[in-house]
């Protein structure tokens, strides 16, 4: 049996509008991630990816982390943290360098990526990710790995994801108040992509939509590279609010009704099915037809997905103008807590006029019964991201059952496989 000190552990922390999730993963010798600890608590003090009550966020994070520590029997010291919000933005930049010794080395690759990312961004923004898309050497374009190839000059196209400094600082502050260190800050949509997509989907062209409580995170891929990232500040809570107002029921009960009985396509609901709806002010609960509930839910989901579709059409036009071959041949992948709604696939296929599937985390072992579901996609993606970015020192002893994070220098080049 592996000794505790020999375990290579990573922690993913996803602080959403509706829930906080902490996962502890062990990196196995074969490179797979084995989930050994799960902690989850209702999120308080967050709204649309931003902190609006620091102390409430700290308490929510502490509860989730305590649960994960107890289950994994370890002490968490550092985490990979997700970030969302409408302050997230992206841009594609190009850089060019001469090739030394007529053959591309890793240093040349690092140099051209550095040149491409050295664009001036606002003082209020910080760069979260630098993701290489493709390279060109002289007259040959569309190169994915240029190392070893011959030529005179090389050009790189990279995708930059940026965030607002203060928004990032606030969420990191909440985590540090719990005595934790943030090793990586990762865009939620990118993390979810790592968890639910296959290489074939990224190559053919796919859009991941992570539908949470307060935000919808978009990540558009084609040719194996990320082409666009964006956050829409409307999501599942809008559906909950509609139910609460339509039926005069408390928001907490409206959320329960949505999760247990909701359907995004009214025609799939039996006309005889009933739902017990609690009232406010001590009034007795009422019995309503499930179809009436679906008639409230369906228009809102159609509207939310319609916002995504508008963004997709705009981005596709922009990519076409930039000369990037782009088709969503692999369709749309919906994930996140609000993607579990019955009938959502059918509703989405009508909106997008494309194939749609619900994305569940892939390539996992361990506590899969807990985490192999859409609400855990971002947290699982954080584990995958941390595994690919982390350098474990096999010679240095780790404190018993400690997740401290021994990291080497990390460049955006790690993104090349995603």
C-alpha beads as a LAMMPS data file, in Angstrom:
LAMMPS data file: protein, C-alpha beads

418 atoms
417 bonds

1 atom types
1 bond types

-500.0 500.0 xlo xhi
-500.0 500.0 ylo yhi
-500.0 500.0 zlo zhi

Masses

1 110.0

Atoms # bond

1 1 1 0.000 0.000 0.000
2 1 1 1.331 3.440 -0.884
3 1 1 2.547 5.434 2.071
4 1 1 0.855 8.773 2.660
5 1 1 4.086 10.677 2.131
6 1 1 4.508 9.162 -1.348
7 1 1 1.167 10.389 -2.618
8 1 1 1.152 13.110 -5.259
9 1 1 -1.924 15.163 -4.504
10 1 1 -3.692 18.050 -6.256
11 1 1 -6.687 20.058 -5.049
12 1 1 -9.250 21.753 -7.300
13 1 1 -11.436 24.467 -5.776
14 1 1 -14.444 25.739 -7.733
15 1 1 -16.226 28.678 -6.080
16 1 1 -19.469 29.181 -7.956
17 1 1 -22.541 31.329 -7.429
18 1 1 -24.588 28.364 -6.157
19 1 1 -22.052 25.957 -4.690
20 1 1 -18.434 25.599 -3.617
21 1 1 -16.708 22.346 -4.568
22 1 1 -13.310 21.098 -3.399
23 1 1 -11.782 17.924 -4.899
24 1 1 -8.618 16.155 -3.784
25 1 1 -6.999 14.058 -6.521
26 1 1 -4.060 11.695 -6.401
27 1 1 -1.871 11.443 -9.508
28 1 1 -1.341 7.738 -10.184
29 1 1 1.865 6.321 -11.723
30 1 1 0.076 5.938 -15.084
31 1 1 -0.770 9.672 -15.067
32 1 1 -4.484 9.268 -14.355
33 1 1 -6.225 11.205 -11.596
34 1 1 -7.759 9.262 -8.707
35 1 1 -10.298 11.330 -6.747
36 1 1 -9.898 10.606 -3.026
37 1 1 -11.731 13.514 -1.411
38 1 1 -14.858 15.538 -2.191
39 1 1 -16.248 18.536 -0.338
40 1 1 -19.275 20.583 -1.321
41 1 1 -21.233 23.360 0.356
42 1 1 -23.844 25.945 -0.676
43 1 1 -22.140 29.108 -1.897
44 1 1 -22.820 32.346 -0.067
45 1 1 -21.464 35.777 -0.900
46 1 1 -20.856 35.158 -4.620
47 1 1 -22.755 36.694 -7.515
48 1 1 -22.038 36.098 -11.218
49 1 1 -18.441 35.076 -10.504
50 1 1 -17.668 38.049 -8.231
51 1 1 -17.316 38.322 -4.455
52 1 1 -19.936 40.544 -2.798
53 1 1 -19.558 39.308 0.807
54 1 1 -16.031 38.203 1.660
55 1 1 -16.770 36.634 5.046
56 1 1 -19.631 34.548 3.649
57 1 1 -17.396 33.254 0.861
58 1 1 -14.681 32.372 3.386
59 1 1 -17.156 30.325 5.448
60 1 1 -18.492 28.509 2.365
61 1 1 -14.973 27.657 1.176
62 1 1 -13.929 26.484 4.639
63 1 1 -16.891 24.094 4.873
64 1 1 -16.122 22.507 1.492
65 1 1 -12.387 22.246 2.220
66 1 1 -13.022 20.700 5.655
67 1 1 -15.232 18.025 4.078
68 1 1 -12.632 17.221 1.412
69 1 1 -9.834 17.010 4.015
70 1 1 -11.895 14.678 6.181
71 1 1 -12.738 12.351 3.300
72 1 1 -9.202 12.301 1.869
73 1 1 -7.558 12.201 5.317
74 1 1 -5.129 14.962 4.379
75 1 1 -4.343 18.572 5.135
76 1 1 -4.902 20.900 2.193
77 1 1 -2.287 23.615 1.815
78 1 1 -2.689 24.831 -1.780
79 1 1 -5.307 24.734 -4.527
80 1 1 -5.973 25.239 -8.214
81 1 1 -8.750 27.853 -8.234
82 1 1 -11.357 28.544 -10.921
83 1 1 -12.366 32.042 -12.002
84 1 1 -15.401 33.289 -13.913
85 1 1 -17.280 36.538 -14.450
86 1 1 -18.080 38.961 -17.252
87 1 1 -14.681 40.630 -16.699
88 1 1 -13.046 37.655 -18.479
89 1 1 -11.951 38.591 -21.999
90 1 1 -9.823 37.074 -24.744
91 1 1 -7.801 38.054 -27.794
92 1 1 -5.649 36.326 -30.405
93 1 1 -2.164 37.725 -31.043
94 1 1 0.712 36.821 -33.379
95 1 1 4.465 36.904 -32.918
96 1 1 7.427 36.268 -35.235
97 1 1 11.097 35.384 -34.599
98 1 1 14.062 34.253 -36.740
99 1 1 14.943 30.586 -36.342
100 1 1 18.394 30.009 -34.843
101 1 1 20.635 27.361 -36.504
102 1 1 18.021 26.804 -39.241
103 1 1 16.178 24.281 -37.028
104 1 1 13.458 25.049 -34.478
105 1 1 14.394 24.410 -30.843
106 1 1 12.231 24.653 -27.731
107 1 1 13.933 27.980 -26.998
108 1 1 12.697 29.291 -30.363
109 1 1 9.174 28.163 -29.490
110 1 1 9.354 29.872 -26.085
111 1 1 10.690 33.037 -27.721
112 1 1 7.981 33.282 -30.362
113 1 1 5.244 32.661 -27.770
114 1 1 6.800 35.346 -25.558
115 1 1 6.834 37.750 -28.508
116 1 1 3.185 37.033 -29.315
117 1 1 1.984 37.490 -25.731
118 1 1 3.966 40.720 -25.170
119 1 1 1.061 42.843 -26.304
120 1 1 0.047 45.766 -24.099
121 1 1 -3.074 45.084 -22.028
122 1 1 -4.943 47.425 -19.718
123 1 1 -3.381 48.088 -16.301
124 1 1 -6.620 46.843 -14.761
125 1 1 -6.271 43.455 -16.458
126 1 1 -3.925 40.536 -15.912
127 1 1 -3.146 37.626 -18.220
128 1 1 -4.579 34.324 -17.024
129 1 1 -3.624 32.027 -19.908
130 1 1 -1.370 32.085 -22.958
131 1 1 -2.537 29.264 -25.232
132 1 1 -0.648 28.488 -28.469
133 1 1 -2.963 27.842 -31.411
134 1 1 -0.654 27.074 -34.350
135 1 1 2.696 27.959 -35.868
136 1 1 3.930 28.859 -39.340
137 1 1 7.467 28.383 -40.664
138 1 1 8.255 30.405 -43.783
139 1 1 5.463 29.407 -46.191
140 1 1 4.148 26.405 -44.272
141 1 1 1.141 27.139 -42.058
142 1 1 -0.954 25.170 -39.561
143 1 1 1.988 23.536 -37.748
144 1 1 1.086 22.215 -34.300
145 1 1 4.548 21.216 -33.055
146 1 1 7.386 23.021 -34.846
147 1 1 10.315 21.610 -32.818
148 1 1 12.931 20.030 -35.113
149 1 1 11.594 21.535 -38.333
150 1 1 13.848 23.596 -40.588
151 1 1 13.251 27.147 -41.743
152 1 1 14.303 30.781 -41.580
153 1 1 11.557 32.435 -39.573
154 1 1 8.650 31.240 -37.425
155 1 1 5.316 32.826 -36.578
156 1 1 3.026 31.834 -33.690
157 1 1 -0.632 32.516 -33.087
158 1 1 -1.576 32.515 -29.388
159 1 1 -4.837 33.026 -27.551
160 1 1 -4.703 35.254 -24.465
161 1 1 -7.336 35.023 -21.721
162 1 1 -7.310 37.986 -19.347
163 1 1 -9.223 38.915 -16.199
164 1 1 -9.745 41.985 -14.050
165 1 1 -7.045 42.338 -11.389
166 1 1 -9.344 43.288 -8.519
167 1 1 -11.953 40.614 -9.282
168 1 1 -9.217 37.981 -9.229
169 1 1 -7.621 39.482 -6.126
170 1 1 -10.908 39.340 -4.177
171 1 1 -11.569 35.658 -4.803
172 1 1 -7.927 34.780 -4.046
173 1 1 -8.206 36.777 -0.815
174 1 1 -11.196 34.671 0.265
175 1 1 -9.204 31.478 -0.283
176 1 1 -6.133 32.828 1.531
177 1 1 -8.330 33.727 4.517
178 1 1 -8.841 29.980 4.873
179 1 1 -5.082 29.490 5.238
180 1 1 -4.654 28.204 1.684
181 1 1 -2.277 29.150 -1.128
182 1 1 -3.537 29.587 -4.706
183 1 1 -1.077 27.887 -7.061
184 1 1 -3.054 28.416 -10.269
185 1 1 -5.929 30.674 -11.237
186 1 1 -7.794 29.076 -14.129
187 1 1 -10.710 30.247 -16.264
188 1 1 -13.702 28.038 -15.424
189 1 1 -14.646 27.432 -19.058
190 1 1 -11.134 26.207 -19.822
191 1 1 -11.167 23.891 -16.803
192 1 1 -14.562 22.458 -17.798
193 1 1 -13.223 21.870 -21.328
194 1 1 -10.327 19.852 -19.902
195 1 1 -12.808 17.652 -18.059
196 1 1 -15.519 16.931 -20.645
197 1 1 -14.019 17.137 -24.155
198 1 1 -12.275 14.491 -26.224
199 1 1 -9.334 15.340 -28.537
200 1 1 -11.516 14.548 -31.561
201 1 1 -14.117 17.107 -30.492
202 1 1 -11.487 19.807 -30.020
203 1 1 -10.111 19.016 -33.481
204 1 1 -13.448 18.964 -35.320
205 1 1 -14.841 22.090 -33.655
206 1 1 -16.940 22.252 -30.511
207 1 1 -18.383 24.748 -28.061
208 1 1 -18.445 23.988 -24.347
209 1 1 -21.106 25.845 -22.376
210 1 1 -20.669 25.543 -18.605
211 1 1 -24.052 26.606 -17.205
212 1 1 -23.801 27.474 -13.533
213 1 1 -26.045 29.421 -11.196
214 1 1 -24.827 32.916 -12.088
215 1 1 -22.782 32.611 -15.284
216 1 1 -22.480 30.663 -18.513
217 1 1 -18.845 30.089 -19.491
218 1 1 -18.152 29.574 -23.203
219 1 1 -15.074 27.950 -24.696
220 1 1 -14.986 27.513 -28.496
221 1 1 -12.472 25.062 -29.979
222 1 1 -11.433 24.033 -33.474
223 1 1 -8.322 22.562 -35.034
224 1 1 -7.326 21.337 -31.562
225 1 1 -6.963 24.921 -30.253
226 1 1 -9.029 27.316 -28.182
227 1 1 -10.449 30.058 -30.434
228 1 1 -12.670 32.075 -28.116
229 1 1 -13.565 32.368 -24.415
230 1 1 -16.393 34.421 -22.947
231 1 1 -18.681 34.643 -19.930
232 1 1 -22.395 35.476 -20.124
233 1 1 -23.617 36.782 -16.727
234 1 1 -26.996 35.024 -16.852
235 1 1 -27.631 31.375 -16.032
236 1 1 -29.594 28.907 -13.902
237 1 1 -30.591 31.376 -11.182
238 1 1 -32.699 33.238 -13.760
239 1 1 -34.804 30.077 -14.147
240 1 1 -35.133 29.735 -10.361
241 1 1 -36.232 33.362 -10.103
242 1 1 -38.898 32.849 -12.776
243 1 1 -40.326 29.868 -10.869
244 1 1 -40.349 31.810 -7.588
245 1 1 -42.216 34.760 -9.133
246 1 1 -44.588 32.688 -11.251
247 1 1 -45.773 30.499 -8.378
248 1 1 -45.194 32.775 -5.388
249 1 1 -42.822 30.332 -3.722
250 1 1 -39.608 31.058 -1.741
251 1 1 -36.409 31.047 -3.874
252 1 1 -34.973 28.083 -1.937
253 1 1 -38.090 26.017 -2.645
254 1 1 -38.111 27.220 -6.259
255 1 1 -34.571 25.850 -6.673
256 1 1 -35.615 22.477 -5.208
257 1 1 -38.643 22.328 -7.505
258 1 1 -36.484 23.177 -10.531
259 1 1 -33.946 20.453 -9.720
260 1 1 -36.445 17.716 -8.806
261 1 1 -39.327 18.308 -11.189
262 1 1 -38.139 20.737 -13.863
263 1 1 -38.150 20.004 -17.588
264 1 1 -36.872 22.252 -20.375
265 1 1 -39.368 20.932 -22.934
266 1 1 -43.037 21.064 -21.949
267 1 1 -44.131 18.491 -24.530
268 1 1 -42.111 15.795 -22.715
269 1 1 -44.124 16.214 -19.500
270 1 1 -47.133 14.056 -18.715
271 1 1 -50.368 16.064 -18.493
272 1 1 -51.326 14.134 -15.362
273 1 1 -48.119 14.821 -13.410
274 1 1 -48.428 17.154 -10.410
275 1 1 -45.978 19.221 -8.349
276 1 1 -46.423 20.296 -4.733
277 1 1 -45.466 23.992 -4.527
278 1 1 -44.804 25.577 -1.085
279 1 1 -46.262 29.039 -0.481
280 1 1 -44.985 32.044 1.465
281 1 1 -46.323 33.657 4.641
282 1 1 -47.523 30.410 6.202
283 1 1 -50.079 29.764 3.488
284 1 1 -50.767 26.124 2.603
285 1 1 -48.834 24.589 -0.297
286 1 1 -50.555 24.126 -3.644
287 1 1 -50.607 21.365 -6.234
288 1 1 -49.794 22.441 -9.801
289 1 1 -49.430 20.593 -13.071
290 1 1 -45.842 19.707 -13.999
291 1 1 -46.585 20.921 -17.501
292 1 1 -47.306 24.420 -16.129
293 1 1 -43.871 24.362 -14.475
294 1 1 -42.235 23.312 -17.744
295 1 1 -44.020 26.157 -19.555
296 1 1 -42.234 28.585 -17.218
297 1 1 -38.842 26.880 -17.532
298 1 1 -38.716 26.257 -21.292
299 1 1 -38.846 29.914 -22.479
300 1 1 -36.075 30.958 -20.082
301 1 1 -33.754 28.124 -21.109
302 1 1 -34.489 28.884 -24.757
303 1 1 -33.593 32.527 -24.100
304 1 1 -30.341 31.626 -22.277
305 1 1 -29.274 29.236 -25.032
306 1 1 -30.293 31.843 -27.614
307 1 1 -27.772 34.262 -26.038
308 1 1 -25.095 31.605 -26.475
309 1 1 -26.130 31.004 -30.082
310 1 1 -25.853 34.742 -30.867
311 1 1 -22.295 34.747 -29.471
312 1 1 -21.438 31.659 -31.514
313 1 1 -22.638 33.234 -34.768
314 1 1 -20.666 36.421 -34.041
315 1 1 -17.469 34.507 -33.219
316 1 1 -17.811 32.308 -36.305
317 1 1 -18.080 35.429 -38.489
318 1 1 -14.979 36.901 -36.806
319 1 1 -12.988 33.703 -37.315
320 1 1 -14.065 33.518 -40.943
321 1 1 -12.884 37.099 -41.506
322 1 1 -9.561 36.225 -39.845
323 1 1 -9.120 33.318 -42.267
324 1 1 -9.522 30.619 -39.602
325 1 1 -11.264 27.489 -40.790
326 1 1 -14.002 26.946 -38.243
327 1 1 -17.007 24.629 -38.075
328 1 1 -18.759 23.272 -35.001
329 1 1 -18.740 19.792 -36.513
330 1 1 -18.735 18.167 -33.062
331 1 1 -21.659 20.325 -31.952
332 1 1 -22.321 21.769 -28.492
333 1 1 -21.406 20.264 -25.110
334 1 1 -23.455 21.528 -22.166
335 1 1 -22.122 21.005 -18.654
336 1 1 -22.393 22.567 -15.184
337 1 1 -25.078 22.270 -12.518
338 1 1 -27.862 23.832 -14.609
339 1 1 -27.174 21.393 -17.478
340 1 1 -28.847 18.499 -15.653
341 1 1 -32.352 19.596 -16.570
342 1 1 -34.535 16.949 -18.222
343 1 1 -35.298 17.811 -21.848
344 1 1 -32.400 20.257 -22.101
345 1 1 -30.666 18.360 -24.909
346 1 1 -33.790 18.472 -27.079
347 1 1 -34.423 22.130 -26.231
348 1 1 -30.812 23.044 -27.079
349 1 1 -30.836 21.159 -30.388
350 1 1 -33.797 23.250 -31.483
351 1 1 -31.980 26.479 -30.583
352 1 1 -28.559 25.605 -32.021
353 1 1 -29.738 23.423 -34.908
354 1 1 -26.745 21.237 -34.156
355 1 1 -26.002 18.113 -32.186
356 1 1 -25.875 18.590 -28.409
357 1 1 -24.700 16.382 -25.586
358 1 1 -24.466 16.781 -21.805
359 1 1 -20.809 16.725 -20.750
360 1 1 -19.713 14.616 -17.802
361 1 1 -16.111 14.479 -16.501
362 1 1 -13.907 11.955 -18.346
363 1 1 -10.736 9.991 -17.475
364 1 1 -11.354 9.638 -13.753
365 1 1 -11.050 6.950 -11.124
366 1 1 -11.775 6.825 -7.418
367 1 1 -14.914 8.526 -6.126
368 1 1 -16.564 8.611 -9.545
369 1 1 -20.050 8.075 -8.058
370 1 1 -19.695 11.496 -6.461
371 1 1 -18.056 13.515 -9.213
372 1 1 -18.947 11.967 -12.580
373 1 1 -21.717 14.508 -13.113
374 1 1 -21.979 17.913 -14.842
375 1 1 -21.858 20.040 -11.634
376 1 1 -18.312 18.776 -10.971
377 1 1 -16.911 19.384 -14.470
378 1 1 -14.986 22.543 -13.559
379 1 1 -13.525 21.076 -10.357
380 1 1 -12.437 17.908 -12.178
381 1 1 -10.915 20.027 -14.940
382 1 1 -8.884 21.861 -12.291
383 1 1 -7.404 18.514 -11.231
384 1 1 -6.457 17.677 -14.836
385 1 1 -4.987 21.137 -15.277
386 1 1 -3.022 20.857 -12.044
387 1 1 -1.711 17.426 -13.004
388 1 1 -0.369 18.700 -16.332
389 1 1 1.158 21.805 -14.784
390 1 1 2.689 20.252 -11.701
391 1 1 6.243 18.972 -11.332
392 1 1 6.649 16.592 -8.427
393 1 1 10.072 16.207 -6.873
394 1 1 10.477 12.501 -6.183
395 1 1 13.553 13.050 -4.032
396 1 1 12.168 15.647 -1.636
397 1 1 10.045 14.174 1.172
398 1 1 6.592 15.653 1.536
399 1 1 5.030 16.266 4.950
400 1 1 2.675 13.462 5.855
401 1 1 -0.702 13.872 4.172
402 1 1 0.108 17.355 2.963
403 1 1 -0.959 19.004 -0.264
404 1 1 1.677 21.681 -0.571
405 1 1 2.248 21.965 -4.314
406 1 1 5.863 21.797 -5.426
407 1 1 5.794 23.613 -8.739
408 1 1 8.423 24.232 -11.354
409 1 1 8.420 27.117 -13.839
410 1 1 5.269 26.845 -15.908
411 1 1 4.731 28.302 -19.343
412 1 1 1.596 28.487 -21.398
413 1 1 3.108 25.730 -23.508
414 1 1 1.427 23.165 -21.251
415 1 1 -1.790 24.198 -22.918
416 1 1 -0.675 22.695 -26.237
417 1 1 -2.277 19.341 -25.483
418 1 1 -5.657 20.820 -24.748

Bonds

1 1 1 2
2 1 2 3
3 1 3 4
4 1 4 5
5 1 5 6
6 1 6 7
7 1 7 8
8 1 8 9
9 1 9 10
10 1 10 11
11 1 11 12
12 1 12 13
13 1 13 14
14 1 14 15
15 1 15 16
16 1 16 17
17 1 17 18
18 1 18 19
19 1 19 20
20 1 20 21
21 1 21 22
22 1 22 23
23 1 23 24
24 1 24 25
25 1 25 26
26 1 26 27
27 1 27 28
28 1 28 29
29 1 29 30
30 1 30 31
31 1 31 32
32 1 32 33
33 1 33 34
34 1 34 35
35 1 35 36
36 1 36 37
37 1 37 38
38 1 38 39
39 1 39 40
40 1 40 41
41 1 41 42
42 1 42 43
43 1 43 44
44 1 44 45
45 1 45 46
46 1 46 47
47 1 47 48
48 1 48 49
49 1 49 50
50 1 50 51
51 1 51 52
52 1 52 53
53 1 53 54
54 1 54 55
55 1 55 56
56 1 56 57
57 1 57 58
58 1 58 59
59 1 59 60
60 1 60 61
61 1 61 62
62 1 62 63
63 1 63 64
64 1 64 65
65 1 65 66
66 1 66 67
67 1 67 68
68 1 68 69
69 1 69 70
70 1 70 71
71 1 71 72
72 1 72 73
73 1 73 74
74 1 74 75
75 1 75 76
76 1 76 77
77 1 77 78
78 1 78 79
79 1 79 80
80 1 80 81
81 1 81 82
82 1 82 83
83 1 83 84
84 1 84 85
85 1 85 86
86 1 86 87
87 1 87 88
88 1 88 89
89 1 89 90
90 1 90 91
91 1 91 92
92 1 92 93
93 1 93 94
94 1 94 95
95 1 95 96
96 1 96 97
97 1 97 98
98 1 98 99
99 1 99 100
100 1 100 101
101 1 101 102
102 1 102 103
103 1 103 104
104 1 104 105
105 1 105 106
106 1 106 107
107 1 107 108
108 1 108 109
109 1 109 110
110 1 110 111
111 1 111 112
112 1 112 113
113 1 113 114
114 1 114 115
115 1 115 116
116 1 116 117
117 1 117 118
118 1 118 119
119 1 119 120
120 1 120 121
121 1 121 122
122 1 122 123
123 1 123 124
124 1 124 125
125 1 125 126
126 1 126 127
127 1 127 128
128 1 128 129
129 1 129 130
130 1 130 131
131 1 131 132
132 1 132 133
133 1 133 134
134 1 134 135
135 1 135 136
136 1 136 137
137 1 137 138
138 1 138 139
139 1 139 140
140 1 140 141
141 1 141 142
142 1 142 143
143 1 143 144
144 1 144 145
145 1 145 146
146 1 146 147
147 1 147 148
148 1 148 149
149 1 149 150
150 1 150 151
151 1 151 152
152 1 152 153
153 1 153 154
154 1 154 155
155 1 155 156
156 1 156 157
157 1 157 158
158 1 158 159
159 1 159 160
160 1 160 161
161 1 161 162
162 1 162 163
163 1 163 164
164 1 164 165
165 1 165 166
166 1 166 167
167 1 167 168
168 1 168 169
169 1 169 170
170 1 170 171
171 1 171 172
172 1 172 173
173 1 173 174
174 1 174 175
175 1 175 176
176 1 176 177
177 1 177 178
178 1 178 179
179 1 179 180
180 1 180 181
181 1 181 182
182 1 182 183
183 1 183 184
184 1 184 185
185 1 185 186
186 1 186 187
187 1 187 188
188 1 188 189
189 1 189 190
190 1 190 191
191 1 191 192
192 1 192 193
193 1 193 194
194 1 194 195
195 1 195 196
196 1 196 197
197 1 197 198
198 1 198 199
199 1 199 200
200 1 200 201
201 1 201 202
202 1 202 203
203 1 203 204
204 1 204 205
205 1 205 206
206 1 206 207
207 1 207 208
208 1 208 209
209 1 209 210
210 1 210 211
211 1 211 212
212 1 212 213
213 1 213 214
214 1 214 215
215 1 215 216
216 1 216 217
217 1 217 218
218 1 218 219
219 1 219 220
220 1 220 221
221 1 221 222
222 1 222 223
223 1 223 224
224 1 224 225
225 1 225 226
226 1 226 227
227 1 227 228
228 1 228 229
229 1 229 230
230 1 230 231
231 1 231 232
232 1 232 233
233 1 233 234
234 1 234 235
235 1 235 236
236 1 236 237
237 1 237 238
238 1 238 239
239 1 239 240
240 1 240 241
241 1 241 242
242 1 242 243
243 1 243 244
244 1 244 245
245 1 245 246
246 1 246 247
247 1 247 248
248 1 248 249
249 1 249 250
250 1 250 251
251 1 251 252
252 1 252 253
253 1 253 254
254 1 254 255
255 1 255 256
256 1 256 257
257 1 257 258
258 1 258 259
259 1 259 260
260 1 260 261
261 1 261 262
262 1 262 263
263 1 263 264
264 1 264 265
265 1 265 266
266 1 266 267
267 1 267 268
268 1 268 269
269 1 269 270
270 1 270 271
271 1 271 272
272 1 272 273
273 1 273 274
274 1 274 275
275 1 275 276
276 1 276 277
277 1 277 278
278 1 278 279
279 1 279 280
280 1 280 281
281 1 281 282
282 1 282 283
283 1 283 284
284 1 284 285
285 1 285 286
286 1 286 287
287 1 287 288
288 1 288 289
289 1 289 290
290 1 290 291
291 1 291 292
292 1 292 293
293 1 293 294
294 1 294 295
295 1 295 296
296 1 296 297
297 1 297 298
298 1 298 299
299 1 299 300
300 1 300 301
301 1 301 302
302 1 302 303
303 1 303 304
304 1 304 305
305 1 305 306
306 1 306 307
307 1 307 308
308 1 308 309
309 1 309 310
310 1 310 311
311 1 311 312
312 1 312 313
313 1 313 314
314 1 314 315
315 1 315 316
316 1 316 317
317 1 317 318
318 1 318 319
319 1 319 320
320 1 320 321
321 1 321 322
322 1 322 323
323 1 323 324
324 1 324 325
325 1 325 326
326 1 326 327
327 1 327 328
328 1 328 329
329 1 329 330
330 1 330 331
331 1 331 332
332 1 332 333
333 1 333 334
334 1 334 335
335 1 335 336
336 1 336 337
337 1 337 338
338 1 338 339
339 1 339 340
340 1 340 341
341 1 341 342
342 1 342 343
343 1 343 344
344 1 344 345
345 1 345 346
346 1 346 347
347 1 347 348
348 1 348 349
349 1 349 350
350 1 350 351
351 1 351 352
352 1 352 353
353 1 353 354
354 1 354 355
355 1 355 356
356 1 356 357
357 1 357 358
358 1 358 359
359 1 359 360
360 1 360 361
361 1 361 362
362 1 362 363
363 1 363 364
364 1 364 365
365 1 365 366
366 1 366 367
367 1 367 368
368 1 368 369
369 1 369 370
370 1 370 371
371 1 371 372
372 1 372 373
373 1 373 374
374 1 374 375
375 1 375 376
376 1 376 377
377 1 377 378
378 1 378 379
379 1 379 380
380 1 380 381
381 1 381 382
382 1 382 383
383 1 383 384
384 1 384 385
385 1 385 386
386 1 386 387
387 1 387 388
388 1 388 389
389 1 389 390
390 1 390 391
391 1 391 392
392 1 392 393
393 1 393 394
394 1 394 395
395 1 395 396
396 1 396 397
397 1 397 398
398 1 398 399
399 1 399 400
400 1 400 401
401 1 401 402
402 1 402 403
403 1 403 404
404 1 404 405
405 1 405 406
406 1 406 407
407 1 407 408
408 1 408 409
409 1 409 410
410 1 410 411
411 1 411 412
412 1 412 413
413 1 413 414
414 1 414 415
415 1 415 416
416 1 416 417
417 1 417 418
